[in-house]
Amino acid sequence: MIEVMLVEKLTKKQEEILNYIVEEQANGHYP
């Protein structure tokens, strides 16, 4: 999966932000 490869290249902070956004999307807070 491309997403996994990208996450592995991110810094820890960027990964935390990305995970937060993904969770918010799953909760329907973003389109």
N, C-alpha and C positions, 0 to 999 in steps of 0.2 A: 504493500500500500504506500502510495506517495506521501500521504499524510504522516505516516509513522516516520518515514525518512526525514521529513521536514522537522518534525518535533525533535528528533535526535540531534539535529544541528542547532537547535535553539538553546539559548542560555536557560538556566533554571527559572529565572524570573519570567522570561518570555513564555516558557512552557506553562507556568502557572497562569499567566494571563490567557493564553490560548485555551487551556482547560476550562477556565472560568467562562469564557465566551461560548465554548461548546456546550457547557452545562446550561447556560442561559438560553441558548438556542433550543436545547432539548426541552426546556421549560416553557418555550413559546414566547419568550420576551423579545426575541429578534425575528425578523422575517426570514 
